[in-house]
Amino acid sequence: MVSFEEARSIILETVQPVGTERIHLLEAAGRVLAEDVAAPWDLPLWDNSAMDGYAVRAEDCLTTPCRLRVTGFLPAGAKADGITVEPGCAVRIMTGAPVPAGCDAVVPVEETDDGKGEVTLLEQVKKGQHFRFRAEDVASGVVFVRSGTTIRPPVVNMLAGFGMALVPVYSRPTVAILSTGDELVELGRTPGPGEIINSNTLSLAAAVVEAGCIPRVIGIARDNRESHLEKLREGLKADVLITSAGVSAGDCDLVRDILEEL
């Protein structure tokens, strides 16, 4: 008998992906990406503020506390066109808003007196602080997720961030599951003398679902040639066939002989 490791190697050297399809991003969680995905644009698309606060010029803030005149307001979603941070001034800015011309630092509102017409900065200011720079996360053209990646929530976030509504994924294999034996009865029936419930099929089906595949339970092959032929023929129509029991050298162990015949 081959070891588990040998059996796995034989299988992995033999099988191939069953195909690909494009599905909606909302349905893609848990599926396996079928193509490398490159960024169609920079992320972020522009320099923007990482904090609610004030856009300033660091050279105006060499001492603390520092008092500046507030000359504008930039909420998230606004355009910074025509807005400039002049010497000695600040622009009130919200998280995600594009930074205005002349600005090279953002001071969080928590480090100020939250002034409206004028604002006092209470902490030292460093050039570039609290900026999210263009392409800081991903630059246009860069592959940010590789084929073969299982799509989990962070990947969904990235794909959505680039507007990718349809995602190329590998198709889910269908996996037929067959248990064998006259002693088996299906779930829902109380077993009588010499009978046991066909629990292996259910646990295997659960493992198939957990692995991202589609289970097809094809029932029980009874301990005769005709039943094994019928059930194994049906099982071989799936992408994968899993059998439980019936592979030893007993009088009723028919699986290997019937599979060889088929």
Secondary structure, 3 states (H helix, E strand, C coil): CCCHHHHHHHHHHHCCCCCEEEEEHHHCCCCEECCCEECCCCECCCCEECCCEEEECHHHCCCCCEEEEEEEEECCCCCCCCCECCCCEEEEECCCCECCECCCEEEEHHHECCCCCEEEECCCCCCCCCEECCCCCECCCCEEECCCCECCHHHHHHHHHCCCCEEEEECCCEEEEEEECCCEECCCCCCCCCCEECHHHHHHHHHHHHCCCEEEEEEEECCCHHHHHHHHHHHCCCCEEEEECCCCCCCCCCHHHHHHHC
